[in-house]
Each structure stands twice: as structure tokens, then as C-alpha cells.
Amino acid sequence: MSNLAQDLQKELNVLIPNLPKKIAVATSGGCDSLALTFLLHTFCLKHHIELYSVTIDHKVRPNSTAQSLELHQLLTSYNISHHI
């Protein structure tokens, strides 16, 4: 496990002493939200927590729908539940 993943696990254990059964994370597709989603995925697998990634297709940019679908394909290829 990477140092970043270990640090996240320590912080979550302090912030959330009684782990939930489900966690939702907003994933925009940017590098920050993707990193958080993948770190949470590792954490949730270890602790038997259901992870749900959620993306809002705001349709402000002409390519937002295509980007949302591409993100969906990426996340589901890693067995991460993703909802647009």
C-alpha cells in the first residue's frame, strides 16, 4: 500500500471511528477526484464498504456527456460503481 493510501486510511479511521456500510464520492474526472476515488476504492475493499462514485453531467460544455460516459467506462473497468 502506498504512503498516500496509508495516510488516508489513518485519517479516515480517526475521522470516522465507526465505518459506514456505504460511501459516496463525487467524481468529476479531474486528477484530484480520480485520485480520491481510487484511494477510497482501495480503502473500501479492505473494509468491506460499498463505494458509489457519482458524476453530474451538467451539460454546460458540449462534450460533458461524452466525458461522463468515458469516466463511467474507466471506473466500471475497475469495478467501481459509477452513476451519472
C-alpha atoms as an extended CHARMM CRD file, in Angstrom:
* protein
*
        84  EXT
         1         1  MET       CA              0.0000000000        0.0000000000        0.0000000000  PROA      1               0.0000000000
         2         2  SER       CA              1.3560000000        3.4240000000       -0.9000000000  PROA      2               0.0000000000
         3         3  ASN       CA              2.1510000000        6.0360000000        1.7340000000  PROA      3               0.0000000000
         4         4  LEU       CA             -0.7190000000        8.1630000000        0.4540000000  PROA      4               0.0000000000
         5         5  ALA       CA             -3.1690000000        5.2710000000        0.8280000000  PROA      5               0.0000000000
         6         6  GLN       CA             -1.8330000000        4.5410000000        4.3310000000  PROA      6               0.0000000000
         7         7  ASP       CA             -2.1700000000        8.2010000000        5.3140000000  PROA      7               0.0000000000
         8         8  LEU       CA             -5.7400000000        8.3080000000        4.0010000000  PROA      8               0.0000000000
         9         9  GLN       CA             -6.6090000000        5.1500000000        5.9250000000  PROA      9               0.0000000000
        10        10  LYS       CA             -5.2190000000        6.6270000000        9.1710000000  PROA      10              0.0000000000
        11        11  GLU       CA             -7.1530000000        9.8600000000        8.6750000000  PROA      11              0.0000000000
        12        12  LEU       CA            -10.4070000000        8.0620000000        7.8770000000  PROA      12              0.0000000000
        13        13  ASN       CA            -10.0170000000        5.8370000000       10.9300000000  PROA      13              0.0000000000
        14        14  VAL       CA             -9.6960000000        8.9560000000       13.0990000000  PROA      14              0.0000000000
        15        15  LEU       CA            -12.4680000000       10.9350000000       11.3910000000  PROA      15              0.0000000000
        16        16  ILE       CA            -14.8690000000        8.0040000000       11.1150000000  PROA      16              0.0000000000
        17        17  PRO       CA            -14.2650000000        5.5960000000       14.0120000000  PROA      17              0.0000000000
        18        18  ASN       CA            -17.3990000000        3.5760000000       13.1800000000  PROA      18              0.0000000000
        19        19  LEU       CA            -17.0870000000        2.8610000000        9.4950000000  PROA      19              0.0000000000
        20        20  PRO       CA            -20.2350000000        3.1350000000        7.3780000000  PROA      20              0.0000000000
        21        21  LYS       CA            -21.5410000000        0.3550000000        5.1470000000  PROA      21              0.0000000000
        22        22  LYS       CA            -21.6580000000        2.6640000000        2.1140000000  PROA      22              0.0000000000
        23        23  ILE       CA            -19.6920000000        5.7040000000        0.9200000000  PROA      23              0.0000000000
        24        24  ALA       CA            -20.4820000000        8.0180000000       -1.9970000000  PROA      24              0.0000000000
        25        25  VAL       CA            -17.8280000000       10.1310000000       -3.6700000000  PROA      25              0.0000000000
        26        26  ALA       CA            -18.3260000000       12.8790000000       -6.2470000000  PROA      26              0.0000000000
        27        27  THR       CA            -16.0250000000       12.2190000000       -9.1990000000  PROA      27              0.0000000000
        28        28  SER       CA            -15.5920000000       14.9240000000      -11.8220000000  PROA      28              0.0000000000
        29        29  GLY       CA            -12.9630000000       13.1190000000      -13.8660000000  PROA      29              0.0000000000
        30        30  GLY       CA            -10.1960000000       15.5220000000      -12.8930000000  PROA      30              0.0000000000
        31        31  CYS       CA             -6.9880000000       14.1720000000      -11.3920000000  PROA      31              0.0000000000
        32        32  ASP       CA             -7.9090000000       15.1170000000       -7.8070000000  PROA      32              0.0000000000
        33        33  SER       CA            -11.3130000000       13.4490000000       -7.7490000000  PROA      33              0.0000000000
        34        34  LEU       CA             -9.9880000000       10.3960000000       -9.6160000000  PROA      34              0.0000000000
        35        35  ALA       CA             -7.1540000000       10.0010000000       -7.1100000000  PROA      35              0.0000000000
        36        36  LEU       CA             -9.6210000000       10.2550000000       -4.2290000000  PROA      36              0.0000000000
        37        37  THR       CA            -11.9680000000        7.7620000000       -5.8760000000  PROA      37              0.0000000000
        38        38  PHE       CA             -9.2130000000        5.1920000000       -6.4220000000  PROA      38              0.0000000000
        39        39  LEU       CA             -7.8580000000        5.6450000000       -2.8820000000  PROA      39              0.0000000000
        40        40  LEU       CA            -11.3480000000        5.2550000000       -1.4530000000  PROA      40              0.0000000000
        41        41  HSD       CA            -11.8560000000        2.1800000000       -3.6370000000  PROA      41              0.0000000000
        42        42  THR       CA             -8.8050000000        0.5280000000       -2.0580000000  PROA      42              0.0000000000
        43        43  PHE       CA             -9.9430000000        1.5610000000        1.4320000000  PROA      43              0.0000000000
        44        44  CYS       CA            -13.4930000000        0.3250000000        0.8650000000  PROA      44              0.0000000000
        45        45  LEU       CA            -12.3670000000       -3.0370000000       -0.4960000000  PROA      45              0.0000000000
        46        46  LYS       CA            -10.2260000000       -3.5800000000        2.5860000000  PROA      46              0.0000000000
        47        47  HSD       CA            -13.0700000000       -2.6770000000        4.9610000000  PROA      47              0.0000000000
        48        48  HSD       CA            -15.9590000000       -4.2660000000        3.0280000000  PROA      48              0.0000000000
        49        49  ILE       CA            -17.6640000000       -0.9250000000        2.3660000000  PROA      49              0.0000000000
        50        50  GLU       CA            -19.7680000000       -0.2960000000       -0.7320000000  PROA      50              0.0000000000
        51        51  LEU       CA            -18.3860000000        2.6240000000       -2.7440000000  PROA      51              0.0000000000
        52        52  TYR       CA            -20.5340000000        4.6640000000       -5.1140000000  PROA      52              0.0000000000
        53        53  SER       CA            -18.9890000000        7.2100000000       -7.4400000000  PROA      53              0.0000000000
        54        54  VAL       CA            -21.3370000000        9.9130000000       -8.6860000000  PROA      54              0.0000000000
        55        55  THR       CA            -20.8380000000       12.3320000000      -11.5870000000  PROA      55              0.0000000000
        56        56  ILE       CA            -23.1250000000       15.2010000000      -12.5300000000  PROA      56              0.0000000000
        57        57  ASP       CA            -23.4280000000       15.7470000000      -16.2830000000  PROA      57              0.0000000000
        58        58  HSD       CA            -24.1320000000       19.4680000000      -16.1720000000  PROA      58              0.0000000000
        59        59  LYS       CA            -24.2200000000       19.8010000000      -19.9820000000  PROA      59              0.0000000000
        60        60  VAL       CA            -22.5730000000       23.2450000000      -19.7280000000  PROA      60              0.0000000000
        61        61  ARG       CA            -19.7550000000       22.1700000000      -22.0380000000  PROA      61              0.0000000000
        62        62  PRO       CA            -20.6690000000       20.4970000000      -25.3430000000  PROA      62              0.0000000000
        63        63  ASN       CA            -18.5240000000       17.4480000000      -24.5270000000  PROA      63              0.0000000000
        64        64  SER       CA            -19.6680000000       16.9170000000      -20.9160000000  PROA      64              0.0000000000
        65        65  THR       CA            -21.8420000000       13.9110000000      -21.7710000000  PROA      65              0.0000000000
        66        66  ALA       CA            -19.0240000000       12.1900000000      -23.6730000000  PROA      66              0.0000000000
        67        67  GLN       CA            -16.6320000000       12.8840000000      -20.7910000000  PROA      67              0.0000000000
        68        68  SER       CA            -19.1070000000       11.4950000000      -18.2750000000  PROA      68              0.0000000000
        69        69  LEU       CA            -19.5240000000        8.3180000000      -20.3300000000  PROA      69              0.0000000000
        70        70  GLU       CA            -15.7550000000        7.9340000000      -20.7160000000  PROA      70              0.0000000000
        71        71  LEU       CA            -15.3640000000        8.3100000000      -16.9610000000  PROA      71              0.0000000000
        72        72  HSD       CA            -18.0950000000        5.7210000000      -16.4610000000  PROA      72              0.0000000000
        73        73  GLN       CA            -16.2210000000        3.2260000000      -18.6480000000  PROA      73              0.0000000000
        74        74  LEU       CA            -12.9730000000        3.8480000000      -16.7740000000  PROA      74              0.0000000000
        75        75  LEU       CA            -14.4430000000        3.4400000000      -13.3000000000  PROA      75              0.0000000000
        76        76  THR       CA            -16.5700000000        0.4220000000      -14.1110000000  PROA      76              0.0000000000
        77        77  SER       CA            -13.4990000000       -1.2590000000      -15.6520000000  PROA      77              0.0000000000
        78        78  TYR       CA            -12.0750000000       -1.1460000000      -12.1010000000  PROA      78              0.0000000000
        79        79  ASN       CA            -15.3500000000       -2.4900000000      -10.6610000000  PROA      79              0.0000000000
        80        80  ILE       CA            -16.2120000000        0.8690000000       -9.1050000000  PROA      80              0.0000000000
        81        81  SER       CA            -19.9540000000        1.5090000000       -9.0650000000  PROA      81              0.0000000000
        82        82  HSD       CA            -20.4800000000        4.7480000000      -11.0090000000  PROA      82              0.0000000000
        83        83  HSD       CA            -23.6570000000        6.7090000000      -11.5560000000  PROA      83              0.0000000000
        84        84  ILE       CA            -24.1410000000        9.7050000000      -13.8560000000  PROA      84              0.0000000000
